[in-house]
Amino acid sequence: MEFENPAAFFWLLVVPLYYFLRYVKVFRPITFPLTLCDWHGKPFNWNSGAHKFFSVLASVLGSSGFICLVIAYANPVVHHQEKVYSSRGSDILYVLDTSPSMMAQDMDGLTRMAAAKQAIKTLLTENTGDSVGLVEMAKETAVVVPPTLDRNLFMKKLDDVIAGELGDGTAIGNGLVCAIMHLESSRSPKKSIVLITDGENNSGTIHPNTAARLAHKKNISLYILGIGTKGTVRLEYVDPHTNRLYSGFFNSDYDSTKMAELASEGDGKFYEVDSLNVLSQVLDSVERNESMVQTYHIRNNDKKFYRHFVFAGAILLFAAVFIRRFALREIL
């Protein structure tokens, strides 16, 4: 943040000057002596404690309001720079397994799905010119976000994904073909699919090998990440359709050989991921492999805040006047 009129801050010297002049009794309040006779009425009780409190409060509010107006006069501005890309980047479509087994808690204390979401979001915090999309895959398949440059939209949709909402199953072939259909018409010079799953294909109508070969034919890079550890794993899962809680242990033992063969069918790469750290490293490696040199220019977005300080100053000054008029009974 910077101020376009910093000389306005010299007006702040008025505040200590005013209180100094009052201290040396230059500003003396005008008083009128008034004598009242005793008419046997109710005696007047002077609440000096409350008067001092409201007097100090009114002074603080008045000074704060004046300071806000001075800051507004100084015209505070927040400068924000963003990259505006003038050339097309790569398209990366994440195919995320959302079957119930993705709720297994074996990724450094996180569930597999939570770890996948966190690693993806961490990777995409840097605003690049790459478009990202999301396909949700379980027994059924759905496109959640087509390839887009809008990182905020992608993050929101990713957060909304729930395990089990598309059924109990893993339709890898259908998920890959769904992603291919949304990438084949793209004009991006680089296109890739990142499949994150913890199981073998056990659902859907399309064989995964057929989908992998189709991706290679369409010049779409294929990355397959087998997520999760092997052995007995704790799982806690709430069925989104029945709200029924499932809690217990299951034997996690997907065949990594078949996943590696699937990646080979599409001339892609397969990674075994058993921790959040490894997952982050793999996704970062994929991003670097798919990134490309792009042309861009810097655009400055300036946001001025003087209206906010004018409004705050007006509210504070009004509060100070209100207290002096109605709490202290002063004639202004």
Secondary structure, DSSP 4 states (H G I P E B T S, - for coil): -EES-GGGGGGGGHHHHHHHHHHTTSSPPP---------S-PPP---HHHHHHHHHHHHHHHHHHHHHHHHHHH-EEEEEEEEEESS---EEEEEEE-SGGGGB--BTTB-HHHHHHHHHHHHTTS--S-EEEEEEESSSEEEEEEEES-HHHHHHHHHH--TTTT-SS--HHHHHHHHHHHHTT---S-EEEEEEESS---SSSS-HHHHHHHHHHTTEEEEEEEES-SEEEEEEEE-TTT--EEEEEEEE---HHHHHHHHHHTT-EEEEE-SHHHHHHHHHHHHHHH-----EEEEEEEEE-HHHHHHHHHHHHHHHHHIIIIIS----
